Structure formats: C-alpha cells, structure tokens
Amino acid sequence: MWGTLGLITHYLLNYGVSIIQLGILRLGGAFVLTLLIAIMLGRIHILSLRQWGGLAAIGLVCQALSSISFSSAVAGIGSSLAIIMLCTGPLFTVAINRIFYSERLDTISLLMVLLGLAGLTLTVLHSQGEQTNVVTFSRQWLYGLGWGLLSGGCYGLFPLFTRSLGKLDSWVIVSFSLGLGAAFLAPLQGSASVDLSLHSNISVWILVVALILVPTVMADVLYVRAIAAGGPVLATVFALIEIPASVLFSRWWLAVPVTAMQWAGIFFFCTGLTGLALRHNQNSSPFTKQSIISITQKEKHHE
C-alpha cells in the first residue's frame, strides 16, 4: 500500500496540485475518515496532556513535515527513488536510539547497517527517476535527495513517538496525528493560490481519494498495529515490500527503466534492514517485550 504513495503523488503533482495542497488534502481527508471510524468503533476517550504532546509531535514531524519532504523528493528525484529514501527510516531509528538512548550495536548489527547503507548508495547511483532531464549530482538531484533523507528521518521518528504514547488505540493515534498534521499545514496554504480548475477535474479527485484510502489510512493503521504486535523495528521489515513495489509501479505505469545494479542495491538495502530488525528483536529487553504484549492484548480486547 505504501508503494503506491510515490506513484499517486507523482500524478497529482503533474496535475498542478501544490505540495502544501497535496498534504492538506491527504492528511485532512484521512483524518475525517479515520475519526468517523474511531467514533463508530467507540475508541475515542479523554487523553492525557502527555499523550496529546506525543500526538502533536507525530502530527508535526511524521505527518506534516514528512508529507512536505516526501512530495518534494518525488518532484526532485522521482517516485521510486523517493520511496527508497523514505525507507531509510529504520536506519534513523537505530541512530536515534544509539545517540539518545545509548542503545548498543553489536558487530552483526553494525554489519547490517553498513550493508544497508551500501545497498542504498548503489540504488541511489543507479536509479533513474521519471524526470529524464535530472542529472546525477546536479542541484535538483541533490535537492531531491536531501528532501528524501528528511522524509526518512521523519519516518524513523514515528515508532519512537508511538512507543512513548503507551497503551493508546491504533485508530486514535492515526486519526488524531493526521488531524494535527493537517492543522499544522493549513496556515501555510493561506498565502498560496488555489487553482479552482482542479475541482472540475474528476481524475484529480479519484487520485486524491486513492491517496487518502490506500497509502494513508489503511497503510498507517496496519503499520501502527504491526508496531503493537511485533515492536517498532520489526514492523519496518514488513513495510520494506514498498520498495520493490514502488519500483515495479514506476516501471509499469511510468515506463521508468530498472537496471540490474538498482535491483542489487535494493536487495542489499532490504537485506541489511531485515537483518538489523531481526537482530534488534532478539536483543529486546524483557520490559519492551512485556509492553508489546500489553499493547497487543489491548488491541485484541477492543476487537
């Protein structure tokens, strides 16, 4: 589902939807939908100030800033490469845990990180985006790459912020963070002109609905539930399928060529991140495992 994010974003940007408009439409529409679902399921309840603070952090960084940076990366380096940069999130998660929480990396974990970085480098240098006029190491290429890394950093903070919320329902986390993200972006749209002709283009609205439903609502809810069931790092392993999916989507729909070196880089990148996650899961502390069990039991109780 996340693999469709870059493709849909690419089409909407080509239709003339601005990056800010795209973020507001995506986050705002998804907020309304998930809020209605959460209300119908009876998941809404009073939150503490600490939980509101965590949700605000997720909304600002992992929703609003992530949306802007990812769309900017798509505009600069193409949809499939932007997805790969977004998936550097687990590497940022590990780095943040190491710097701020003194989480140690054993030799195998360090080798997995290096393998992931090697695969990322190989993929970046051999990927061809939809913009055929973009030259490697050009200003636009570096600009897009920088935005892509920023989106990966935002993604890497998502499981850390989510973990700090404690026993909070998946629908509440996703819905409220989306709403806060849209609220943070709304003032930025105030000074931007709105192209009213977009309202008469049915193709735009079909794509907007698809953007809200597939890579936003369904993908985010499944990801939060995966964090509750298997932990923040392990959940990212199952999300890695978005990388080959996005490359194939670009190949099928946009006729973007895929090289053997690009596939090799993707293989090394995904292997490194998978090995890192599995290693992290083996070294998890008993407290962390107990917390995951508690959250999972709460999810089952709600169901």
SVG drawing of the C-alpha trace seen along z (x, -y; Angstrom):
<svg xmlns="http://www.w3.org/2000/svg" viewBox="-21 -35 53 48">
<polyline fill="none" stroke="black" stroke-width="0.4" points="0.0,0.0 2.8,-2.4 4.3,-1.5 1.5,-3.4 2.3,-6.7 5.0,-7.9 3.1,-7.0 -0.1,-8.8 1.9,-11.8 3.7,-12.0 0.4,-12.1 -1.1,-14.7 1.9,-17.0 1.8,-16.8 -1.9,-17.8 -0.8,-21.0 -1.7,-20.2 0.9,-22.0 2.9,-20.2 1.0,-22.0 -2.4,-21.4 -1.4,-17.7 -0.5,-17.4 -3.7,-19.1 -5.9,-17.0 -4.2,-13.8 -4.0,-14.4 -7.3,-16.2 -9.3,-13.7 -7.7,-10.8 -8.4,-12.5 -12.1,-12.8 -12.4,-9.2 -10.4,-7.7 -12.2,-9.9 -15.6,-8.6 -14.3,-5.0 -12.9,-5.6 -16.1,-7.1 -18.2,-4.2 -15.8,-1.7 -16.1,-3.5 -12.3,-4.2 -12.5,-7.9 -11.7,-8.8 -10.1,-11.5 -6.3,-11.8 -3.6,-13.0 -1.5,-16.1 1.5,-13.7 -0.4,-11.8 -1.6,-15.0 2.0,-16.1 3.1,-12.8 0.4,-13.0 1.3,-16.7 4.9,-15.6 3.7,-12.8 1.4,-15.2 4.0,-17.9 7.0,-15.7 5.8,-12.3 2.7,-13.6 3.0,-17.3 6.8,-17.6 7.0,-14.0 4.3,-14.9 6.1,-18.0 9.5,-16.4 8.3,-13.3 6.4,-15.2 9.4,-17.5 11.6,-14.4 9.1,-13.0 9.3,-16.3 13.1,-16.2 14.2,-12.6 11.1,-10.6 8.6,-8.4 10.5,-5.1 13.8,-6.7 11.8,-8.9 10.2,-5.8 13.7,-4.3 14.9,-7.4 11.7,-7.3 12.6,-3.8 15.9,-4.9 13.7,-5.5 14.8,-2.3 18.5,-3.5 17.5,-6.8 15.6,-4.9 18.7,-2.9 20.9,-6.1 18.5,-7.9 18.3,-5.0 22.1,-4.9 22.7,-8.6 19.8,-9.5 19.1,-6.2 22.6,-4.7 21.4,-1.5 24.4,0.5 25.0,2.1 26.8,5.4 29.1,6.4 26.4,8.2 24.0,5.2 26.8,2.8 27.5,5.0 23.8,5.0 23.7,1.2 26.8,1.0 25.2,3.5 22.0,1.3 24.0,-1.8 26.0,-0.1 22.7,1.0 21.3,-2.5 24.3,-4.0 24.2,-1.5 20.5,-2.1 20.7,-5.9 23.6,-6.0 21.9,-3.6 18.2,-4.6 16.5,-6.6 13.6,-8.8 10.7,-9.9 12.4,-13.2 14.8,-12.2 16.5,-15.6 17.7,-15.3 21.5,-14.6 23.2,-12.7 24.9,-15.1 23.1,-18.0 21.5,-20.7 18.0,-19.3 19.2,-15.7 20.9,-16.7 17.8,-18.8 15.5,-15.8 17.9,-13.5 18.0,-15.9 14.2,-16.0 14.2,-12.3 16.5,-11.9 14.4,-14.3 11.3,-12.2 13.3,-9.1 14.2,-10.9 10.6,-11.7 9.6,-8.1 12.3,-6.9 10.9,-9.0 7.4,-7.6 7.9,-4.3 9.8,-6.2 7.0,-8.7 4.4,-5.9 6.2,-3.9 6.1,-7.0 2.3,-7.1 1.9,-3.9 -1.4,-2.0 -3.2,-4.1 -5.5,-2.7 -4.2,-2.5 -7.2,-4.4 -6.7,-7.2 -3.0,-7.5 -3.5,-7.6 -6.6,-9.8 -5.5,-12.5 -2.0,-12.7 -3.4,-13.1 -5.7,-15.9 -3.0,-17.7 -0.7,-17.3 -3.3,-18.9 -3.8,-21.7 -0.1,-22.4 -0.1,-22.7 -3.3,-24.8 -1.6,-28.2 0.9,-27.5 -1.9,-27.3 -3.3,-30.6 -0.7,-32.5 -0.8,-30.2 -3.2,-30.5 -5.7,-27.7 -6.3,-26.6 -10.1,-26.3 -10.0,-24.4 -8.8,-21.3 -12.3,-21.0 -13.7,-20.2 -11.1,-17.5 -12.5,-14.2 -9.2,-12.4 -7.6,-14.6 -10.3,-13.7 -10.1,-10.0 -6.4,-10.2 -7.0,-12.2 -9.5,-9.5 -7.0,-6.8 -4.2,-8.7 -6.4,-9.0 -7.5,-5.4 -4.6,-3.3 -1.2,-4.7 -2.5,-6.8 -5.5,-5.3 -5.1,-1.6 -1.3,-1.6 -0.8,-3.7 -3.4,-1.8 -1.8,1.5 1.7,0.1 0.6,-1.1 -1.0,2.3 2.2,4.0 4.3,1.9 1.9,3.1 2.2,6.7 5.9,7.0 7.8,3.9 8.8,0.7 11.8,2.1 10.4,5.4 7.3,3.7 9.5,1.9 10.7,5.2 7.2,6.0 6.9,2.4 10.0,2.9 7.9,4.5 7.0,1.0 10.5,0.6 10.3,3.2 6.6,2.5 7.2,-1.2 9.9,-0.3 7.6,2.0 4.8,-0.5 7.1,-3.1 8.2,-0.5 4.6,0.5 2.9,-2.9 5.6,-5.4 8.0,-3.3 10.9,-4.0 13.8,-1.6 15.1,0.6 18.8,1.7 20.4,4.8 22.6,2.7 19.4,1.0 17.9,4.4 21.2,5.4 21.2,2.2 17.6,2.8 18.4,6.4 21.4,5.3 19.4,2.5 16.4,4.7 18.7,7.5 20.6,5.1 17.4,3.6 15.8,7.0 18.9,8.4 19.1,5.4 15.5,5.7 15.7,9.4 18.9,8.8 17.2,6.0 14.2,8.2 16.5,10.9 18.2,8.3 15.0,6.7 14.7,6.2 12.1,8.1 10.4,4.8 10.0,4.0 8.5,7.4 6.1,7.1 5.0,3.7 4.4,5.1 2.3,7.9 0.2,5.4 -0.5,3.3 -1.4,6.3 -3.8,7.6 -5.4,4.2 -5.9,4.3 -7.5,7.8 -9.7,6.5 -11.0,3.7 -11.7,6.1"/>
</svg>
